[in-house]
Amino acid sequence: MGSRMTWPQIRQNDAYRGRWVALDDCRYDGRTAQPVEGTIIDADEDLVELCTRIRQSENKNLAILFCEEATEEPPSSRRRPSVPPSAAH
Protein backbone atom coordinates (compact mmCIF):
# COMPACT_ATOMS: atom_id res chain seq x y z
CA MET A 1 0.00 0.00 0.00
CA GLY A 2 1.21 3.54 0.50
CA SER A 3 0.10 4.76 -2.93
CA ARG A 4 -1.20 8.32 -3.21
CA MET A 5 -4.35 8.37 -5.32
CA THR A 6 -7.40 10.52 -5.91
CA TRP A 7 -10.77 9.12 -4.79
CA PRO A 8 -11.94 8.71 -8.41
CA GLN A 9 -8.77 6.68 -9.16
CA ILE A 10 -9.39 4.50 -6.12
CA ARG A 11 -13.03 3.92 -7.10
CA GLN A 12 -12.00 2.83 -10.60
CA ASN A 13 -9.37 0.40 -9.30
CA ASP A 14 -10.68 -3.19 -9.11
CA ALA A 15 -8.34 -3.91 -6.18
CA TYR A 16 -10.36 -1.58 -3.93
CA ARG A 17 -13.91 -1.97 -5.24
CA GLY A 18 -16.19 -3.43 -2.57
CA ARG A 19 -13.63 -2.79 0.17
CA TRP A 20 -13.11 -0.32 2.98
CA VAL A 21 -10.09 1.90 2.28
CA ALA A 22 -8.05 3.71 4.94
CA LEU A 23 -6.50 6.96 3.70
CA ASP A 24 -3.84 9.10 5.37
CA ASP A 25 -2.61 12.59 4.55
CA CYS A 26 -5.92 13.41 2.88
CA ARG A 27 -6.81 16.43 0.82
CA TYR A 28 -10.43 17.41 1.40
CA ASP A 29 -13.03 19.09 -0.79
CA GLY A 30 -13.62 22.53 0.72
CA ARG A 31 -17.31 22.44 -0.14
CA THR A 32 -18.26 18.92 0.99
CA ALA A 33 -15.45 18.19 3.50
CA GLN A 34 -15.09 14.74 1.85
CA PRO A 35 -11.64 13.28 1.12
CA VAL A 36 -10.72 13.70 -2.54
CA GLU A 37 -7.16 12.36 -2.40
CA GLY A 38 -4.96 10.51 0.05
CA THR A 39 -2.30 7.90 0.68
CA ILE A 40 -3.74 4.40 0.88
CA ILE A 41 -2.66 2.82 4.15
CA ASP A 42 -4.78 -0.33 4.14
CA ALA A 43 -7.95 -1.86 2.67
CA ASP A 44 -10.23 -4.75 3.60
CA GLU A 45 -13.69 -6.11 2.83
CA ASP A 46 -14.28 -6.40 6.59
CA LEU A 47 -14.45 -3.03 8.38
CA VAL A 48 -13.81 -4.63 11.78
CA GLU A 49 -10.64 -6.32 10.53
CA LEU A 50 -9.42 -3.06 8.99
CA CYS A 51 -10.09 -1.09 12.18
CA THR A 52 -8.34 -3.75 14.28
CA ARG A 53 -5.19 -3.48 12.17
CA ILE A 54 -5.34 0.31 12.27
CA ARG A 55 -5.64 0.31 16.08
CA GLN A 56 -2.56 -1.91 16.26
CA SER A 57 -0.55 0.37 13.94
CA GLU A 58 0.93 3.81 14.38
CA ASN A 59 -1.66 5.32 12.02
CA LYS A 60 -4.41 6.96 14.04
CA ASN A 61 -5.89 9.87 12.06
CA LEU A 62 -7.19 8.17 8.95
CA ALA A 63 -10.23 8.61 6.77
CA ILE A 64 -12.00 5.30 6.14
CA LEU A 65 -14.28 5.14 3.11
CA PHE A 66 -16.19 2.37 1.37
CA CYS A 67 -15.24 2.00 -2.28
CA GLU A 68 -18.36 1.41 -4.37
CA GLU A 69 -18.75 1.25 -8.12
CA ALA A 70 -17.36 4.30 -9.89
CA THR A 71 -19.91 6.85 -11.06
CA GLU A 72 -19.51 10.17 -12.79
CA GLU A 73 -19.70 12.17 -9.58
CA PRO A 74 -18.87 11.35 -5.93
CA PRO A 75 -21.84 10.45 -3.71
CA SER A 76 -21.30 13.50 -1.53
CA SER A 77 -21.92 15.84 -4.47
CA ARG A 78 -25.11 14.17 -5.73
CA ARG A 79 -28.26 16.07 -4.92
CA ARG A 80 -31.17 14.28 -3.34
CA PRO A 81 -34.44 14.69 -5.19
CA SER A 82 -36.57 17.32 -3.53
CA VAL A 83 -40.20 16.75 -2.72
CA PRO A 84 -42.46 19.37 -4.26
CA PRO A 85 -44.26 21.43 -1.57
CA SER A 86 -47.65 20.17 -2.78
CA ALA A 87 -46.57 16.55 -2.25
CA ALA A 88 -45.47 17.04 1.37
CA HIS A 89 -48.22 16.45 3.94
N, C-alpha and C positions, 0 to 999 in steps of 0.2 A: 504494500500500500504506500502511502506517502505521496501520491500523485496529486498535483494541483489541477482542478478541473472546474469548469463552470457547471451550474446545476443542469442546464440543457444537455451538456456533454455527458454528464453522469446518467441522466434519464435515457439517453439514446444508447448507452453502453449495456449490452446484454449481461455482462458480469454483475451488474448492480440491480437490474430490473427485478422487482419482487422482493427486494431486500431492504433492510434498514441500513442506512449509511451514516457513519459518524464523521463529521467534518470539523477540522480545526482551522484556526486562522482565517475565519470567514470574512467575506465582504458581503455587506447587506444592502438590499434595496432600500433607499431612503424613504420611499413612499409606503412600502408594504412591511418593512422590517424583516423580510424573509431573506435567508441566505441565497446569494446568487453565484457564489464561487467559494471554494475552500479546498483545503488539503485533506484528502481522504485518509483517515486514520484506521478505520476498520469497517466491516460490513458483515451482516448476518441476516438470515431469514427469520431468526428468532430474536426478538427484541430483548428478552430476558438474558439470553446468552451474551448478546452484544454489551448490554449494560454491566453484566458481571465482569467481563474482560476489561471494560473501561474503568470500573471501580478498582480493579487490581493493577491498573497501569498508572503512569504519571500524568496522563491526560485527564483533566477534570472539567475544563470549560469548552465542551464540544456542542455543536448543533447536531441533533439526530433527526434525520428525515427518512420517510419511506419513499422509495423510488418506484413509482408507478409507470405505466406506459407513457411514452413521450407524446405530448400534444403540442399544438402550436404555441400555446401560452401557458405559463405556470398557473397552478390552481389558485394561488393567492391573488392573481390579477383578474380572474374570471368574475364577471358580475353575476349575482344571483338574480333570477327573474323576479321582477317586482309584481306585486298583486295590485291590479287596478283598484282605486278607492271604492268603486261600486261593487267589487267582488268581496271586499272585506266586511264581515258582519260581526 
